[in-house]
Amino acid sequence: MMPAPMPVRSRRPSRSVLAVDLGGTKVAAAVVSPRGAIRDRVAELVDTSSADAPVDQIIRLARAAGAVGGIGIAVPGLARPDGTVWAPNLPGWERVPLARLVRQKLKVPVVVESDRNAAVLGEAWQGAARGRTDVIALIVGTGIGAGILSGGRILRGAHELSGCAGWLVVTDQTNEHTSRGGALEALAAGPAVARLTGLRSAEEAAEKARRGDRKAQDAFRRAGRLLGYAVANLINTLDPQAVVLTGGLTAASDLFLKDLREAVIERGQPLSAPQVEITISTLGGDANLLGSARAALAGLEKRSR
């Protein structure tokens, strides 16, 4: 059953923003206050009937939300500086001018960020790394990516591709999935755990592991060590204050977090690694909403100077 549409609001404090988390299958939207209060949340399946359909869907949700000062949108792919988006899971989204299209229709400022950048902004603003300026949000689910905050700013790279953590090399082992998503993703993401156990999903593997299945337990421990090597590499390179683990696989963190932390200490820079807080997200699915809202609010602050 589809959720009820967001109620139309005639008045809204102009400093509130609309946050949109556009995924490959679902889209969520909510009004967020300057202090991070979330209200009027709605979620729907993404309309993938055409390349224009998700844009129209976002515009409809925004109009239902009422007056807001700006809009922040998190997208499942590459958000370029010019506001165009490449999202491989959305048909026809190779260079969609999302920011311009939404801005033209709604006449408010629009900021578009990749989902990994939105995640780290959300965690540093209202989540497990609240108030920190040097943070890595490592997203581990079907895929693996990282949002990186350095000195309070998003680390983007020359091609807006900083944070492609699924491509980190943590062993010389490869498989048929390595060339598509990267070495770490092929060996330690949710589908990799499922493949090691011969089950359909990491969720099923977690259930078996908690019931004492040794093969499933070993699969999670192995993933934990590989993820730990990856986190050690990130710490050795970026020297963060905190690494926040988020994404679907963290629902099974009880099965791999100890191994991950041990691998970090084993392979991490001996001065920095012990000082880095490695924790599980406290925001879950709200991290992207809050991060996209924070990006929109920062845009408004810049415009008002």
N, C-alpha and C positions, 0 to 999 in steps of 0.2 A: 504493500500500500504506500502510495506517495504521501509525504507529509503535507499538512495544511499549508497554504501559501502564507508568506509573511504578511501580517496585518499592515494596512496602509496607515501611515502616521502623517498627520498634517503639520505637526511641529516637532522639531528636534533641535537641541542646542547646536549651533553652527560649528562648535569645536569637535563634536563627535564625528566619527568617520565610519564608513562602511568597509568592513573587511571581508574579502572574498578568498576562499581557498578552493581553487579549481584543480581537481585531480583528473586522473584518466577515466574514472568511472563515476565519481561523485563530485558535486559542488556544494560548498557550504558558504553561508553568508551570515553576518551578524553586525549589528551596530555596536561600536566600541567607544567608550568615553576616553577622554585624555588621561584618566587614571587607570585605564585597563579594565573597566567593568564591561562585561559582555551582556547584551540583551537582544531580544528579537531574533534569535538564532533560527535559521532554517537550513534544511539540507535536502537535496534532490539528486536523482541520477542525472549525469551529464547528458545533454541532448547531442548526440554525435551524428545526427541525420545529415549534416552538412558542415562545411568549415565555418559558416557564419552562425550556426545554431548555438554554440556555446557563448558567443559574444551577445547574441540576442537574449539568451538566458540570463546572463549577468546584468544586462540593462534592465530586464524585467524585474529582477530581484532588487536592484538598486532603486527603481521607481517605487516599488512597494514599501521600501524602507523609509521613504520620506526624505526631508531635507537633511543633508549632511555636509560637512565642510570639505570632504574629499573622499577618495576611494583608494584602497590599497588592495592589490590582487596578487596572490601567490599562484604560480603556474608550475606544472610538472615538466619542466624542461629548462630551456635557456631563455632568459630575459635579457635582451640586448639593451645597451644604453639608450637607443632611440625608441624604446618601448615596443619593439617587435618581438615576437615570441616564436621559438621553435619548440614544439611539444610532440615527440614521436608517437605518443599514445592517442593523440587527437587527429583524426583524418584531415589532411590538408593544411596542417599547422606547421608550415616550414618558415614562413616570415609573416605571420599575422600581425598587423599593426594594432594590437589590442588597446594600448593606452590611448591612441588617437581616436579610435572608433568609439570607445566608451566616453571619452572626454567630449567629443563632438555631440553626442546624443544627450548627455546629462549636464554639460556646462559646469563641471567641477574639476579640480585637479585630480589626476589619476597617476598612481605609482604602481609599476609592475615589478615584481621580484620573483626570482626562482624560489621554489618551495624550500630548498635547503637554506637559502639566505633568510627567508622568512622564519624558519625554525629557530635559527640561532638568535635572531632579533627578539623573537618571542621569549626564548629561554632567558636571555640576558635582561629583558625588561620585567617580566612577571614570573619567571619560572625558577628552575633549579640553580641557575647562575645569576640570579637577580643582583643587579648592581655591579657585576663584573665587566671589565673592558676587554679581556682577552679570553675568548671562549670558543670552543669547538662543539658544535652539535653534530654528532655522528648518527646518521639515520640508517638504521638497519632493518630492512623489511624484505620485500620482494627484490629490491635492489639495495645498493649502499651508496650514500653520498654524505657530504659534510658541508655545513655552513660554518664559516670561519670569521670570527670577529677579532681584529687585532688593533689594539689601541683605541677601541670604541668604534672602529670603522670596519665595514665588510671588506674582506679580502677577495677581490674579484679576479685578478689576473689579466693578462694582455688580451685574452679572448673570452672573458667572462666565464671561464671554465675552472677556476679554482674550486677545490672541493670535490672533484671527481674521485672520491676515495675508493670507489669500487675497483679502480684500476691500480691501486697500490699492490706492489709485488711483495708478498710475505713468505713465499716459498717458490722453489723451482718447479713445483707440480702444476700441471695444466690439465684442462679437460675440454670437451667440445663447446663449452659455454664461455671459455676465457676470452675469445676474440670478440664476443658480443658485448659483454658487460664488464670485463676486466678480471684480473686474477683473484682479487679478494672477494668480489661479488660471486664469482663462479664457485668459490670454495667455502664461503662463510655466511652468505645471505640465507634467508628462509628457505627458498627452493633447494639450496645446496644441502641443508640439513635434512630436508625431506628425501632427497635422492639418496643420501647415505643410509637412511633407515628403510628405504623401499616403501615409504608411505606417501600419501597424497599431499600432505601439508606439514609445515613445521608445528602447527597446532596439534595435529594427531601425534607427531613425534614427542611433543612435550607431555602429552597425556601418558604415553607409554613410558617415558623416562621417569615420570613421577610415580608410576606404579612399579618401578624397579627394573625396567627393561634395560639391560646392560648396553645393547647396541645403540639404543636411542640416547642413553646417558653419554656414551662415548662420542656420539655425533655432536652433541651440544658442547661437550668439553673441548673437542677439537676446534669447533667454530670459535669458542671463547678464546683459545690460545691464539688462533690466527687473527682474530679481531684485536687481541691484546698487542700483538706485534705491530698491527697497523696503528693502534693508538700510540704505541711507543714511538713509531716513526713520526707521527704528527706532533707529539710532544717534543721530540728531539729537534724538529725543524722549526716549530712555531712557539714553543715555550708558553703555553696558555696557563691561565689560572684554573680553568675547569674544563672537563670534557663531559658533555651531557649526552647520554645514549638515549635515543628515541627511535620510533618506528615499531612495526609489528612484532619483531623478534624480541623486543624487550619485555613482552608479556611472559617470556620464559627466562628472564634474567636470573632467576634463582638457580637455573641449571648451568649457567656459564659465566656469571659475573666474577666469581672467585678466581676462575682460571684466567679470565681476561686481566684482572688486576695483578695477578702473580706474573703474567707474561710481561706486563708493562714494567714492573720493577726489575724483572730479569733482563729486559732489553732496553729499557729507557735510560736516558742520560741521568747519571746518579745524583746530580744536584737538583735537577728540576723534577724528575718523575715522582719522587716521594711527596713533593709539595702540591702536585696537581690533584684536585678533587675530581674523582671519576664517579659519576652518579647517574641515576635513571631520571628521565624527564618527569616532572610533576604536572606538566600541562597536557601530555598526550596529544590528542587531535587538536587541541586549542592552540598549540604553539604556532601553527601557520597562520591562524586567524589573528592572533595577537601580534605576530611579527609583521604581517601585512598592514595591520592597523598602525603599528609603530612607524613603519615606513611612510605611511600616509600622513601621520601627525608630524613627523620630521619634515616632510615636504611643506606642510602648512607653516611650520615654524620658520623655515627658510624664506618662504614667500613674504612673511610678515615683517622681516627685518628691514 
